[in-house]
């Protein structure tokens, strides 16, 4: 058994797919208007997750719907904090968060940003953060007494760059897996050997939860394959 999560509520036209994904995962990260979604869709998905007994997290991002939150914005901390608080207002009772896209990845290496985000989480009552293993965000969250779920990406290829494992840029061919068997093999390598494939090499890796992006090609097929392998 593995803990599986996905993002949800990002593509209104794919509600049926998201409902099917919800049945297969253990937890969902709900878009709250920064990169996708809005207050109404956030409440809908929170209700669906709660009814099905699933964990749910805020999925907060740079305020950048045009680029789906995947472009780093040069915002001052007061401006970014205001954007995060506006998104959190969609689901103000949440105690868990996963930052999205460019914000997630920037906080994995930028200690100043990670510290600011962790401190903000404490201030607003967030208790649990999803973050990459061995990252600035993980370190900052733990230092502030937050629970951390170390996250691996089942549907993404990893590379070794700047002395650490990180996701291959989406602009590179094969950066997003489209074959469920590649996903299964990657997860199995981590579970059985504690190693993440990265090109021709492998590097030590461990995580508490695996993510599938709902907008990845074949996201539902990948989730189904994972559940067949690890019910």
VEXTI-567014 format. One record per residue (C-alpha): z, x, y; residue in one letter; residue number from 1. Coordinates in nm, 2 decimals, padded with zeros to 4 digits, always signed. Layout:
BEGIN
Z/X/Y/A/NUM;
...
This chain:
BEGIN
+00.00/+00.00/+00.00/X/1;
-00.09/+00.13/+00.35/X/2;
+00.00/-00.01/+00.69/X/3;
-00.33/-00.13/+00.85/X/4;
-00.38/-00.23/+01.21/X/5;
-00.68/-00.34/+01.43/X/6;
-00.75/-00.43/+01.79/X/7;
-00.82/-00.79/+01.85/X/8;
-00.93/-01.03/+02.12/X/9;
-01.18/-00.80/+02.27/X/10;
-01.50/-00.99/+02.19/X/11;
-01.49/-01.37/+02.24/X/12;
-01.81/-01.42/+02.04/X/13;
-01.65/-01.26/+01.74/X/14;
-01.34/-01.49/+01.70/X/15;
-01.42/-01.58/+01.34/X/16;
-01.45/-01.21/+01.25/X/17;
-01.13/-01.13/+01.42/X/18;
-00.95/-01.42/+01.24/X/19;
-01.08/-01.27/+00.91/X/20;
-00.95/-00.93/+01.01/X/21;
-00.62/-01.07/+01.10/X/22;
-00.57/-01.19/+00.75/X/23;
-00.63/-00.84/+00.61/X/24;
-00.42/-00.63/+00.85/X/25;
-00.05/-00.58/+00.90/X/26;
-00.06/-00.56/+01.28/X/27;
-00.28/-00.62/+01.57/X/28;
-00.32/-00.48/+01.92/X/29;
-00.40/-00.76/+02.16/X/30;
-00.63/-00.70/+02.46/X/31;
-00.47/-00.82/+02.78/X/32;
-00.74/-00.80/+03.04/X/33;
-00.77/-00.43/+03.12/X/34;
-01.07/-00.35/+02.91/X/35;
-01.13/-00.70/+02.75/X/36;
-00.95/-01.03/+02.70/X/37;
-00.75/-01.23/+02.94/X/38;
-00.42/-01.42/+02.95/X/39;
-00.55/-01.72/+02.75/X/40;
-00.70/-01.51/+02.47/X/41;
-00.39/-01.29/+02.46/X/42;
-00.16/-01.59/+02.41/X/43;
-00.40/-01.73/+02.14/X/44;
-00.40/-01.41/+01.94/X/45;
-00.02/-01.37/+01.98/X/46;
+00.03/-01.71/+01.84/X/47;
-00.21/-01.65/+01.55/X/48;
-00.04/-01.32/+01.46/X/49;
+00.31/-01.47/+01.48/X/50;
+00.20/-01.77/+01.27/X/51;
+00.07/-01.54/+01.00/X/52;
+00.37/-01.31/+01.01/X/53;
+00.18/-01.01/+01.15/X/54;
+00.32/-00.75/+01.39/X/55;
+00.15/-00.75/+01.73/X/56;
+00.13/-00.50/+02.02/X/57;
+00.01/-00.50/+02.37/X/58;
-00.33/-00.32/+02.40/X/59;
-00.32/-00.18/+02.75/X/60;
-00.59/+00.02/+02.92/X/61;
-00.73/+00.15/+03.24/X/62;
-00.86/-00.15/+03.44/X/63;
-01.22/-00.09/+03.34/X/64;
-01.40/-00.38/+03.18/X/65;
-01.74/-00.24/+03.27/X/66;
-01.69/+00.06/+03.04/X/67;
-01.46/-00.11/+02.79/X/68;
-01.17/+00.11/+02.89/X/69;
-01.35/+00.42/+02.74/X/70;
-01.39/+00.60/+03.07/X/71;
-01.10/+00.80/+03.21/X/72;
-01.02/+00.69/+03.57/X/73;
-00.86/+00.91/+03.83/X/74;
-00.59/+00.67/+03.94/X/75;
-00.26/+00.75/+04.10/X/76;
+00.05/+00.66/+03.89/X/77;
+00.15/+00.36/+04.12/X/78;
-00.20/+00.21/+04.09/X/79;
-00.21/+00.26/+03.71/X/80;
+00.14/+00.12/+03.67/X/81;
+00.04/-00.19/+03.87/X/82;
-00.26/-00.24/+03.64/X/83;
-00.04/-00.20/+03.33/X/84;
+00.21/-00.44/+03.46/X/85;
-00.06/-00.70/+03.53/X/86;
-00.18/-00.67/+03.18/X/87;
+00.17/-00.68/+03.03/X/88;
+00.23/-01.01/+03.22/X/89;
-00.01/-01.18/+02.97/X/90;
+00.25/-01.13/+02.70/X/91;
+00.58/-01.03/+02.88/X/92;
+00.80/-01.06/+02.57/X/93;
+00.63/-00.78/+02.38/X/94;
+00.83/-00.48/+02.27/X/95;
+00.54/-00.28/+02.13/X/96;
+00.24/-00.12/+02.29/X/97;
-00.08/+00.07/+02.20/X/98;
-00.27/+00.22/+02.48/X/99;
-00.64/+00.19/+02.46/X/100;
-00.94/+00.41/+02.48/X/101;
-00.95/+00.67/+02.75/X/102;
-00.59/+00.61/+02.84/X/103;
-00.48/+00.66/+02.48/X/104;
-00.67/+00.98/+02.45/X/105;
-00.58/+01.12/+02.78/X/106;
-00.21/+01.06/+02.72/X/107;
-00.24/+01.25/+02.39/X/108;
-00.29/+01.58/+02.58/X/109;
-00.16/+01.51/+02.93/X/110;
+00.21/+01.55/+02.92/X/111;
+00.27/+01.43/+03.28/X/112;
+00.08/+01.11/+03.20/X/113;
+00.26/+01.07/+02.86/X/114;
+00.60/+01.11/+03.03/X/115;
+00.51/+00.85/+03.29/X/116;
+00.40/+00.61/+03.03/X/117;
+00.70/+00.66/+02.81/X/118;
+00.94/+00.62/+03.10/X/119;
+00.76/+00.30/+03.20/X/120;
+00.79/+00.17/+02.85/X/121;
+01.16/+00.21/+02.86/X/122;
+01.19/+00.04/+03.20/X/123;
+01.00/-00.27/+03.09/X/124;
+01.16/-00.31/+02.75/X/125;
+00.90/-00.16/+02.52/X/126;
+01.06/-00.02/+02.21/X/127;
+00.77/+00.10/+01.99/X/128;
+00.45/+00.29/+02.07/X/129;
+00.15/+00.37/+01.86/X/130;
+00.02/+00.72/+01.92/X/131;
-00.16/+01.01/+01.76/X/132;
+00.04/+01.25/+01.54/X/133;
+00.14/+01.57/+01.71/X/134;
+00.04/+01.45/+02.06/X/135;
+00.20/+01.46/+02.40/X/136;
+00.24/+01.08/+02.38/X/137;
+00.43/+01.11/+02.06/X/138;
+00.66/+01.38/+02.20/X/139;
+00.73/+01.20/+02.52/X/140;
+00.80/+00.87/+02.35/X/141;
+01.04/+01.03/+02.10/X/142;
+01.22/+01.21/+02.39/X/143;
+01.27/+00.87/+02.56/X/144;
+01.41/+00.72/+02.24/X/145;
+01.11/+00.51/+02.16/X/146;
+01.00/+00.44/+01.80/X/147;
+00.66/+00.59/+01.73/X/148;
+00.41/+00.48/+01.47/X/149;
+00.18/+00.78/+01.42/X/150;
-00.17/+00.64/+01.40/X/151;
-00.47/+00.76/+01.21/X/152;
-00.82/+00.61/+01.26/X/153;
-00.98/+00.50/+00.94/X/154;
-01.32/+00.43/+01.09/X/155;
-01.36/+00.75/+01.30/X/156;
-01.45/+01.11/+01.21/X/157;
-01.22/+01.39/+01.31/X/158;
-01.30/+01.73/+01.44/X/159;
-01.09/+02.05/+01.52/X/160;
-01.11/+02.13/+01.88/X/161;
-00.89/+02.32/+02.13/X/162;
-00.65/+02.40/+01.84/X/163;
-00.58/+02.05/+01.73/X/164;
-00.73/+01.76/+01.54/X/165;
-00.90/+01.50/+01.75/X/166;
-01.15/+01.23/+01.72/X/167;
-01.51/+01.33/+01.73/X/168;
-01.68/+01.21/+02.05/X/169;
-01.85/+00.87/+02.01/X/170;
-02.16/+01.03/+02.15/X/171;
-02.20/+01.24/+01.84/X/172;
-02.39/+01.11/+01.54/X/173;
-02.16/+01.00/+01.26/X/174;
-01.85/+00.98/+01.49/X/175;
-01.79/+00.62/+01.38/X/176;
-01.80/+00.56/+01.01/X/177;
-02.03/+00.28/+00.89/X/178;
-01.98/+00.33/+00.52/X/179;
-01.66/+00.18/+00.37/X/180;
-01.67/+00.46/+00.10/X/181;
-01.64/+00.72/+00.37/X/182;
-01.33/+00.54/+00.50/X/183;
-01.17/+00.51/+00.16/X/184;
-01.24/+00.89/+00.09/X/185;
-01.08/+00.99/+00.43/X/186;
-00.77/+00.78/+00.37/X/187;
-00.73/+00.90/+00.01/X/188;
-00.76/+01.26/+00.12/X/189;
-00.47/+01.21/+00.37/X/190;
-00.25/+01.02/+00.12/X/191;
-00.30/+01.25/-00.18/X/192;
-00.34/+01.59/-00.01/X/193;
-00.19/+01.55/+00.34/X/194;
-00.52/+01.68/+00.48/X/195;
-00.76/+01.52/+00.72/X/196;
-01.13/+01.63/+00.68/X/197;
-01.28/+01.78/+00.99/X/198;
-01.63/+01.90/+00.94/X/199;
-01.62/+02.17/+00.67/X/200;
-01.25/+02.22/+00.70/X/201;
-00.93/+02.02/+00.64/X/202;
-00.61/+02.02/+00.84/X/203;
-00.26/+01.89/+00.78/X/204;
-00.23/+01.53/+00.88/X/205;
+00.02/+01.24/+00.83/X/206;
+00.04/+00.90/+00.98/X/207;
+00.23/+00.57/+00.95/X/208;
-00.05/+00.33/+01.02/X/209;
-00.43/+00.33/+01.00/X/210;
-00.65/+00.16/+01.26/X/211;
-00.99/+00.00/+01.23/X/212;
-01.17/-00.08/+01.56/X/213;
-01.28/-00.44/+01.55/X/214;
-01.60/-00.34/+01.73/X/215;
-01.69/-00.08/+01.47/X/216;
-02.00/-00.16/+01.26/X/217;
-01.89/-00.32/+00.94/X/218;
-01.52/-00.35/+01.05/X/219;
-01.46/-00.64/+00.82/X/220;
-01.63/-00.48/+00.53/X/221;
-01.41/-00.17/+00.58/X/222;
-01.09/-00.37/+00.60/X/223;
-01.19/-00.55/+00.28/X/224;
-01.26/-00.22/+00.10/X/225;
-00.93/-00.08/+00.21/X/226;
-00.74/-00.38/+00.09/X/227;
-00.92/-00.37/-00.25/X/228;
-00.81/-00.01/-00.29/X/229;
-00.46/-00.06/-00.14/X/230;
-00.36/-00.43/-00.17/X/231;
